[in-house]
Amino acid sequence: MHYDWTAIPDTAIPRTSNPIFQHLLDTYVSESNKVASVWKELTDADLNFRPHARSSSVGEILRHQLLSERRFFGEFLRTPEPAPDKVLPPTLTVETARQCFIDLVLSRLDFLARQQEPWWMEAVPFFDVERQRIWIFWRRVLHTAHHRTQLTVMLRLLGRAVPSTYGPTADVTWSGADPTNSVAASGRR
């Protein structure tokens, strides 16, 4: 893959105590970089944009992302997190939200890297049920991808470029990119 900009370089990802869990941190950082790259395409003038009266605005999605990720990690996974009233930047702009998001991701990595199998596999309260921490972690990654997708659609509706997340887009491609847009491409071995 080719990305023009990366918020968190691979060199910032610590090695996990147990190599079987390295993919958790690698994927978390990769997905977080994708979020930050989508946010980077937004402007402060977009914060109140909503595609429908019943949709969240861009600013509401940024706030929700920061607060809900803090809740998932702090309440459900029990990672060290800032107090809830310290999560949001004093003034919400796209840049302050993006930097806050990146800082929060970076602050979780060492803790997650140290965890061993019993911690990841332990069932803990998750809303009104119990789930293994590894399940909660992946649910958070998927929830984050959902909000990134909302903002990607909003970028398109705003007439903005959509950055590459999993490969080329209508706006970004590179030599060697090989999208699967045909039956023949899906049958390659």
C-alpha positions as a printed NumPy array, in Angstrom:
array([[  0.   ,   0.   ,   0.   ],
       [  0.993,   3.573,  -0.545],
       [ -0.065,   6.33 ,   1.816],
       [  0.933,   9.948,   1.259],
       [  0.753,  10.661,   4.994],
       [  0.973,   8.52 ,   8.116],
       [  0.185,   9.813,  11.608],
       [  1.835,   6.966,  13.529],
       [  4.844,   5.295,  11.901],
       [  5.413,   1.545,  12.218],
       [  8.489,   2.334,  14.3  ],
       [  6.192,   3.683,  17.045],
       [  4.439,   0.331,  17.464],
       [  5.923,  -1.574,  20.406],
       [  6.575,  -5.311,  20.162],
       [  4.083,  -7.35 ,  22.146],
       [  5.195,  -9.59 ,  25.   ],
       [  3.575, -12.483,  23.181],
       [  4.147, -12.342,  19.391],
       [  0.767, -13.941,  18.706],
       [ -0.836, -10.621,  19.708],
       [  1.348,  -8.357,  17.554],
       [ -1.352,  -8.192,  14.891],
       [ -3.656,  -6.482,  17.399],
       [ -1.364,  -3.488,  17.793],
       [ -0.331,  -3.436,  14.131],
       [ -3.969,  -3.411,  13.009],
       [ -5.053,  -0.888,  15.668],
       [ -2.358,   1.542,  14.524],
       [ -3.083,   0.908,  10.85 ],
       [ -6.805,   1.533,  11.328],
       [ -6.09 ,   4.6  ,  13.462],
       [ -3.824,   5.97 ,  10.737],
       [ -6.688,   5.553,   8.283],
       [ -9.007,   7.468,  10.616],
       [ -6.474,  10.274,  11.007],
       [ -5.975,  10.485,   7.232],
       [ -9.742,  10.824,   6.668],
       [ -9.979,  13.472,   9.398],
       [ -7.048,  15.299,   7.768],
       [ -9.212,  15.908,   4.675],
       [-11.889,  17.703,   6.716],
       [-11.925,  21.415,   7.565],
       [-13.395,  23.312,  10.477],
       [-16.078,  24.622,   8.114],
       [-17.264,  20.981,   7.843],
       [-17.885,  20.476,  11.574],
       [-21.605,  21.315,  11.34 ],
       [-22.18 ,  19.425,   8.067],
       [-24.718,  16.627,   8.22 ],
       [-26.082,  14.886,   5.121],
       [-29.54 ,  14.461,   6.652],
       [-31.421,  16.011,   9.569],
       [-31.263,  12.69 ,  11.435],
       [-27.533,  12.182,  10.762],
       [-24.748,  13.156,  13.121],
       [-22.682,  16.121,  12.057],
       [-18.967,  15.808,  11.329],
       [-18.201,  17.469,  14.67 ],
       [-20.539,  15.118,  16.534],
       [-18.83 ,  12.114,  14.971],
       [-15.376,  13.413,  15.969],
       [-16.563,  13.993,  19.556],
       [-18.249,  10.583,  19.689],
       [-15.155,   8.847,  18.335],
       [-12.932,  10.352,  21.025],
       [-15.377,   9.747,  23.871],
       [-16.59 ,   6.289,  22.881],
       [-13.078,   5.013,  22.235],
       [-12.069,   6.26 ,  25.68 ],
       [-15.058,   4.41 ,  27.138],
       [-14.321,   1.136,  25.327],
       [-10.693,   1.167,  26.389],
       [-11.163,   2.581,  29.893],
       [-14.401,   0.964,  31.07 ],
       [-14.386,  -2.33 ,  29.207],
       [-10.699,  -3.122,  28.627],
       [ -9.461,  -1.251,  31.72 ],
       [ -6.585,   0.512,  30.007],
       [ -5.199,   3.63 ,  31.695],
       [ -7.179,   6.519,  30.212],
       [ -7.558,  10.212,  30.941],
       [-10.607,  11.254,  32.935],
       [-13.652,  11.582,  30.681],
       [-13.724,  15.368,  31.133],
       [-10.108,  15.539,  29.901],
       [-10.627,  13.611,  26.642],
       [-11.956,  16.368,  24.406],
       [ -9.716,  19.261,  23.395],
       [-10.688,  22.617,  24.97 ],
       [-11.699,  23.882,  21.527],
       [-12.876,  21.273,  19.066],
       [-11.35 ,  21.815,  15.662],
       [-10.529,  19.158,  13.123],
       [ -6.83 ,  19.523,  13.948],
       [ -7.262,  19.446,  17.75 ],
       [ -9.553,  16.406,  17.471],
       [ -7.113,  14.629,  15.143],
       [ -4.136,  15.322,  17.396],
       [ -6.101,  14.231,  20.471],
       [ -7.086,  11.011,  18.693],
       [ -3.461,  10.263,  17.722],
       [ -2.2  ,  11.033,  21.243],
       [ -4.801,   8.714,  22.788],
       [ -3.873,   5.874,  20.432],
       [ -0.167,   6.305,  21.193],
       [ -0.833,   6.355,  24.943],
       [ -2.491,   2.903,  24.811],
       [  0.166,   1.011,  22.878],
       [  2.684,   0.156,  25.61 ],
       [ -0.045,  -1.063,  27.971],
       [ -1.599,  -3.265,  25.279],
       [  1.82 ,  -4.596,  24.238],
       [  2.497,  -5.89 ,  27.756],
       [ -0.703,  -7.921,  28.076],
       [ -0.503, -11.694,  28.029],
       [ -3.008, -14.276,  26.824],
       [ -4.969, -14.602,  30.112],
       [ -5.704, -10.851,  30.066],
       [ -6.871, -10.869,  26.444],
       [ -9.014, -13.978,  26.926],
       [-10.663, -12.901,  30.193],
       [-14.416, -12.271,  29.985],
       [-15.304,  -8.862,  31.401],
       [-18.485,  -6.765,  31.546],
       [-19.439,  -5.202,  28.221],
       [-22.605,  -3.127,  28.504],
       [-25.168,  -5.694,  29.728],
       [-23.227,  -8.862,  28.789],
       [-19.734, -10.302,  29.241],
       [-17.225, -10.671,  26.432],
       [-13.551, -11.548,  26.186],
       [-11.265,  -8.529,  26.046],
       [ -9.968,  -9.589,  22.646],
       [-13.567,  -9.565,  21.341],
       [-14.138,  -6.087,  22.824],
       [-10.901,  -4.86 ,  21.259],
       [-11.944,  -6.041,  17.791],
       [-15.443,  -4.644,  18.285],
       [-13.814,  -1.256,  18.977],
       [-11.713,  -1.462,  15.818],
       [-14.874,  -2.248,  13.812],
       [-16.802,   0.567,  15.503],
       [-14.013,   2.977,  14.598],
       [-14.088,   1.776,  10.973],
       [-17.838,   2.437,  10.921],
       [-17.33 ,   6.085,  11.917],
       [-14.454,   6.46 ,   9.468],
       [-16.782,   5.233,   6.735],
       [-19.436,   7.783,   7.731],
       [-16.848,  10.542,   7.353],
       [-15.555,   9.106,   4.073],
       [-19.066,   9.355,   2.63 ],
       [-19.339,  12.898,   3.96 ],
       [-16.05 ,  13.798,   2.246],
       [-17.487,  12.556,  -1.039],
       [-20.724,  14.51 ,  -0.471],
       [-18.642,  17.617,   0.267],
       [-16.815,  17.12 ,  -3.045],
       [-13.497,  16.378,  -1.329],
       [-10.821,  13.861,  -2.158],
       [-11.145,  10.542,  -0.356],
       [ -7.792,   9.22 ,   0.873],
       [ -6.7  ,   5.656,   0.339],
       [ -7.608,   3.382,   3.22 ],
       [ -7.466,  -0.178,   1.857],
       [ -6.267,   0.538,  -1.635],
       [ -6.793,   2.96 ,  -4.488],
       [ -9.775,   5.315,  -4.535],
       [-11.251,   7.419,  -7.318],
       [ -8.882,  10.129,  -6.071],
       [ -5.73 ,   8.203,  -5.156],
       [ -3.901,   5.448,  -7.008],
       [ -0.31 ,   4.406,  -7.611],
       [  1.773,   2.203,  -9.828],
       [  1.201,  -1.417,  -8.906],
       [ -2.246,  -0.834,  -7.387],
       [ -4.422,  -3.775,  -8.322],
       [ -8.074,  -3.222,  -7.361],
       [-10.509,  -6.097,  -7.645],
       [-13.285,  -4.642,  -9.782],
       [-14.   ,  -7.569, -12.081],
       [-14.834, -11.247, -11.983],
       [-11.483, -11.988, -13.661],
       [ -9.574, -10.051, -10.991],
       [-11.38 , -11.889,  -8.2  ],
       [-10.267, -15.226,  -9.675],
       [ -6.532, -14.527,  -9.652],
       [ -4.332, -16.834,  -7.665]])
